[in-house]
Amino acid sequence: MEKNIRQLDEIIWQLDLKVNNDKEFIAPYLIKANDDYIIVDVGPTCGIPELERQLGILGVNKDNLKYVFLTHIHLDHSGGLGTLLKNFPSTQVLVHRRGVPHLVDPEKVLWQSSVDTLGWVAEMYEKPEPVKEECLVSLNEKTYEIKVNDLEFNWIETPGHASHHFSFMLENKKIMFCGDAVGMYINSLNILVPTTPQPYRIESGIASIKSMMEKKPDSLAFAHHALRESGMSLMSQHIEQLEVWKEAVSNSLEKGIQDEELIAKELSKVDYGAGKLFSQEQHPGEYGGLRRALVSSITGFKHLVETEKAS
């Protein structure tokens, strides 16, 4: 099997889309439920040709792709959905209720706000196409259970990274697909780093992690970009990491340091993950997407600290 497709388990694959040739950044999960399949997040529009190519290699077609599970609707997770569904018109999409109107009409909020926030990165991801409302299953409760053939999934609302964020447990395997709710795990560097874009709510984020811990997952499936064991330990570690980041960013701002790259240097002194990722500047072609996410996370903490001080 080619290197962009990684089989993680007898029923789970990770499909690395290599968007912008970024290493370990955007890679949807594929889950096999008997003769049917589920995709967890689909990536941006520019990645859909590669996603469809890999699905074809694995024998996934319009008749057996039963569901798309969206953890949230940020462009790097849902942007390509409308394009994908043109070739998979009967596939149903499970998504938070707040995400539904922005998938149906992505122009103003999903697209334009992404351009305003991400700039050239949004342009690189490419514009999302509208999704037909009949393809969407709106999740209106804080918890949700669904059975796909012999697989059982328990969904839980996990705001923080985004107000419309869901995570879900594959009960058969005790794997929590946590989207961006527990940061991003970079396998090749063996580090965990926050994903806290503006506007980040740390109280909600920590409460969401604690809610996931109540489910006692054995493993975490990070959207960026790994399936890792020791799920409970990683979630405890991330709660501590978020608090360290908040304090470090607050201290930097008190010193008059505003530039995210300079704050990253300060963070590197107190957080191993930030230091390891920040030191990869000599490999921009490999870790560019992850370093952009690091800067975005610092921006989120800056906004959080400044908002708290102003209130």
N, C-alpha and C positions, 0 to 999 in steps of 0.2 A: 504493500500500500504506500502511496506517495507520502512525502514528509509533511505536507500541509494538513493531512488527515491523521489524527492520533486516536487510536482506540484506547479508551481509558478503562473499559469494563466490557463485559460481554454484551451489554446493551447500550453503552454510552460512548459517543465519539465527540471529539472537539475538532472543529473545522476552522483552521486558521486562514483568514481572508487576506492577510498580508496587505492591508490597506496602506497605501503610500509606502509600501515596503517596511512598515514599522514592525519591529519584533515583539512578540508576546503581547499584543494589544487588543485586537478585535478578533474573537474566535467563538462563534455560536456553538452551543452544544446540540447534539442530535441524540435523541433517546428512542430506542426501539421498544414498542409495546406489542408483542406478538407480531402480527403482520402489518401493524401501523407504526407511524413515526410522529415524533414531536420535535420541533425546533424550539430552543430556548434563546430568545432574542435573534435578530436576523442581520444586524449590522447596518451600515449606511447604504445608500443607493449605489455608490460606486463599487461596493463589494458584491452586489447581487450576481453579476455574471460568474464570478469565481465561486460563490456559494452554490449556484445552480449547477455548475460544472462538478463540484464535489458531491452534491446530492445525487447526481446522475451516476457517478462512479459507485456510490453505495446502494444504488437501486431504488432511490426515493423518487416517486413520481406523483402526479396530480391525483392519483387514485388512493395512495397510501399515506400521504402527508396529512394526518388528521388534524393536528393542532399546531399553532404557534403560541408559546407562552411568552408574554412580554413582562419582564421585571419592571420596566418603566419605558418612557417614550423618548428619551434623549436620542439625538440623531445617530449616535454610534451604536444604539441598540435597536431602534425601530425605523430609522430613516428609509430603509429599502423595502419596507413592508408592502407598500402599494405596488411597487414594481414586481416584487416576488409573486404577489397574489394574482397577477395577470396570467401567470402560467400554472397557478395552483388555486383556481377559483372556488373550490369547495372547502378549502382549509378554513377552519375556525380559529379565531384569535382571542385569547383570554387576556384582558387588560384592565387596569384600574379604571373605575368610572370616570375619573378626572381626565384620563387620557383619551377617551373616546372622541369628543368633539374635535380635538386637535389632530387626530389621525384622519378623520373624515374631511376636515378642512385645514390642512397643515400650513397654509400660506402665512397667516399673520403671526400666530404664537410659536408654532413649532419651527417654522423656517426663519421668519424675519428676526425673531428674538435670538435664534442660534447664530445668525449672521452678525447681529449686533454684539453678541458675546464672544463668539469664536473667530469671527473675521474670516481669514483665508482658509482656516481649517474647515469651517462649514461649507465653503465653496468647494473644497476638495472632497468632502463627503457627498456633495451634490444634493440637489433639491429633492425633497420627498414628494412622491405622487400621492394623491388622495386614495383613501381606502373606502370601499363600499361598506356602509353601516351594517348591512346584513351579514358581513363576515365577522363582525366584532361581538364578543360576549363580554358585556360590561360587568365587572366585579363590584358589586354595590355594598358588600359587607366587609368587615375587618378581617374575617376569616372565611375560607371557602374550601370545600372538599370536592375532588373530582377523581373518578376512577376511569382509567383508560385501559380497557381490557383487564389484564391482571395487575396493573400498576396503580398504586394509590398515591395521590398527591394532596398534601395539606398546605394551603396558601395562607399567608399571614401578612397583613399590612405592615410595612416597615419604612415609615417616613424618616427623613433626615437628609440623605443624599438628594432626594426629591420627595415632594409631598404626595406623589402618586406612585410610590414605589411598593412593589410586592416582592416577597421572597416565598419560596415554597420547598417543602420537604418531600422527597421521594421516599415514602415510608418503607418500601421494600428494601431499600439500600441504606436508609438513615443518612441520606445525602441532602444537605440544605443548599439549594440553588439560591445564592444570596445576592445576585446582581452586583450592585455597587454599595450595598449596605454595610459591608465589613471591609471596605477598602479594596485594594487590588494586590494580588500576590504574584510576584515575578519569579518564576521557577528558576531561571538561569542565574539569578542573583540571590535567591533564597531570602527574599525580603517581603514584608508587608508594609504597604504605604496607604495613607488615607486617600479617599476620593471625596472631597468636600467642596464642590463648586458653590459659588454664590447663588442664592442665599442658603447657606448651610445652617441647620438648627441642631446644635450639639446635644441638647436635652432629648430631642426626638430621636436623634441618631443612636444615642446610648440606650434609650428605652427600647428601641427596636432590636438592638443586639441582645439585650436582656430577654426580650420576648422570644427571640430565636433560641437562646440558651435554654429556655424552659422546655423546648422540644428535644433537647439533648441529641443533636446530630453527631454522628461519628465523623463525618467529613463535610467540607465546604466546597462548593463549586463556584469559584469566583468568575464573574463575567470577564474580568481582566486579571488573570488569564489562566487559572490553574484549578485542578481538583486536588485538594489537600486533606490528609487525615488530621487527626487531633483538632477537630472542629471546635470543641469547647475551649481548649487552650488558646487557640487563635483568636476567638472572640474576646476572651478575657484580656489577652495581649492588646487587642485593638482598642478596647475601652481605655486602657492605660495610655496607649499611644495618642489617642485623641486629646486627652487631658494634657499630655506633655506638649503636643503641638500648640494647643491654645495658649498655654503659659509662655512658650517660646516666642510665638508670634506677638503676644502682648508685650513681652519684654523688648522685642525688637522695635515695635512701634514707639514704646516709651523712650528708646534711645534715638528716635528720629529716623530709623531705617524703614523706608517705604518700598523700595524696589524688591520685587519677589525673588530675584536671583540672589540678592544680598541676604534676604531673610532665609533663603534656602541654605546659605552657608552657616547662618546661625543655628538653624535646625539640625544641620549636620553634626553639630557639637553634642547634641542631646538625644538624637534619634538615629540609630544605626541604619534603618531603612532609607531615610531621606539622604543620609550621607552617601550610602552605596549607590543610590540612583543618581544623585547629583554628580557624582564622580564619573559618570558615564558620558560626559559631554564630548569625550574624544570619539564616541561611537554614535553620532547623531542619526546615522542611517539605520541603526538597529533599535535604539531606544528613544527615538524622537517623540513618538506618541506618548510614551510613558513620562518623559520629562515634561511635556506640555501639560499632562494631567497633574504632575507635581506642582507646577506653577499655578494651575487653576485651583488646586486644593489650598494653596497658600493664600490666594486671592479670597477664597471663601472664608478662611479664618480671619483675614484682615477685616472683611466686612462684618463678621460676627463680633469681633472684639470692638470695632468702632461703633457698631450699633448698640452694644451693651453699655458702652461708656456714655453714649449720647442719651440713653433712656433714663 
